[in-house]
Structures are given as C-alpha cells and as structure tokens.
Amino acid sequence: MDRKRILITGAAGFLGSHLCDRFIKEEYEVLAMDNLITGDLKNIEHLFKNPNFNFFEHDVSNFVHVAGKLDYILHFASPASPIDYLKIPIQTLKVGSLGTYHLLGLAKDKGARILVASTSEVYGDPHVHPQTEDYWGNVNPVGPRGVYDEAKRFQEAITMAYHTYHKVQTRIIRIFNTYGPRMRLNDGRVLPAFIGQALRGEDLTIFGDGSQTRSFCYVDDLVEGIYRLLMSDIPDPVNIGNPDEITIKEFAEEIIKLTGTSQTVVYKPLPKDDPTQRQPDITLARKLLNWEPKVSRQEGLKITYEFFKSLPEESLYKKEHNEFKRYIKK
Ligand code: UDP
C-alpha cells in the first residue's frame, strides 16, 4: 500500500498532538517533530508503539531534512500563548520566520503540500468585527505581542511567495482561540489559568475589567477544519474558529459554575496590547470547506475540565515545563 507520509512540526504540543492522532487514524505515516521547549512527550507517548509513527527531536529554526518521500507538511511549531512568547521572544520569531522558510524549502524539494498555522493575531487589536480574511489587521510590531504576530504575518507572506513564485502547494489557516485536553495548565492562557485556579482553590484572575471578548473553539472542530483545508485547493488564508463570542467576565462565571468552586474573581491589570474583541467570520470556511464547529462550549468545557482534573496533583503547582527553563534568560 502506498501510505501517505506527513511531517507534523510542533507534534508534542497541544494542537500538534491532536493532529498526529488524526493522521494516524487516517492511516498516514506520521513524522512528528518537536524541540520540546513548550511541547511535552506525554501528549504523544501513546503513539510511540505505532509502527507508522516516528518522533524526531529537532528545532525547525535550523535546517530541516527528512529522508524519503513526503506528501504533506503541517507547520504547527511555535510558542502560542502570550506568556510563552514573552519569555522566549527570539525563539518565537525564529520558528515563525526561519522555521517556515526551512519547511517551505523542504516542501518545494519534496513536492509536498504544506499547511502553515497562522493566527487571529494577524488581525491584532481589530477594528473590523467579526474579523474577515480580507481585513489587514491592527498590529503593534514593537509591542510585547509583536514577536508572535509579526512572525506569523511574515509566515503568511513567505508562504504566499513560495506559492506564487515557486508554485508550491500551500495552505494558510488562521486559527482563533482553541481549547481542549492537552493544553498546558501553566501556559498562561485564560482557560487553563481559570481552571487551574479553581482546582487550587484560588480566585480567578480577570485581566482588565473583563469586557474584552474571545470566541473559543473546541480542538476536535479545529482539527476537522485543518483536515478539510489541507485537502482543499485554497491557497488564500481561511479563518477557522468558533464564532460563539463571550466576554472574559462571563467566561469566568461559566468556569466558576462548571467547577463548582466557592472562589470568586479578582481583577488584575490588562496586559499591553490585549485585543479588546475577537470573533471569527467563518463565511469562507462554511462556503469553501463546508465546515462549521459542532461542539458547544458547554460540551467542550466539560471534556476539558475532566482532562485537567485527571492530571496528577503536582502538575497544578508546576511553574514551567522542564525544558522551557533552559531557554529563559534570567
Ligand atoms: N486573561 C485573563 N486572566 C488570565 C489570563 C488571561 O483575564 O488569567 C485574559 C487576557 O487578558 C485576554 C483573554 O483572557 O483578554 C484571553 O487570553 P489568552 O492569553 O488566553 O489568549 P489571547 O486571546 O489573548 O491570545
């Protein structure tokens, strides 16, 4: 059988590991790559016994080579939470720029189709709401989030250039806030932060007045969107996210109800350049991919809460992933 081969970068991370599961299920040979700074082998250890799964510890900011044929590449390596990319800004810039450059080169060399993970952060603090793909965004290049946002904007530009100039088959997905099992409890993002606080019996920290909005998509829905976009013939960016928008204050109330915690909320300063509103316009995904989210926030949060509850207690108190510490300058 001519088994398809796919390279997945960031494979030990939250999204990457779910993508490994999906493509193993689709009977692909999966080449999984991660430098393990923010990724965790625990997310993929259940795949190690599968003969169609191979793991390579490698930083794609350096030259990437894999032996043999390659049909597809999914580039999902990157720190992805604001506190992560504040701690390791240079690595964040490098993996989005140099990493993408290396993987595009590999795609060109192998004749592989490549899908790169872009982000709703390319819209910055958006003046168009909900965000449509034709909106150019409002990004502060030199603000704290600039290292992530601008790396991803460069990623889109170089990906499009390889498509138009080298005729590489490229796909660009703009991912909005996503959640589900295997998020890191301590990655600083709002959902693990709130659930972690509830589990430790602490008050939930709302940044600012909590009137800022986000729209949360369950990971299985996102993976289906990625799969459909990869199999499509659309080189232009496509938003994938759940348009069900909620304020952070309302979200905290939902988590309090879900966890049954007797704690309340406390207010902390709003981080610089924190977007005031975010909601994907998914008209394109609906029309071109026949995709829309299926999992309600209520359902998805329940599954995610069960996952966090099942973790060993010490993970509630871990500050950072072990490998992470090596990279943080004191
Ligand atoms: N946030 C919060 N409390 C926390 C962590 C985050 O109020 O403990 C807010 C944050 O300021 C932002 C929103 O929740 O407005 C989503 O933050 P997250 O870091 O999850 O992702 P973002 O969408 O900002 O990249």
Residues whose N, C-alpha, C, O or C-beta is under 5 A from the ligand:
A	BS01	UDP	P82 G188 R189 V190 L191 A193 T205 I206 F207 Q212 I248 D274 P275
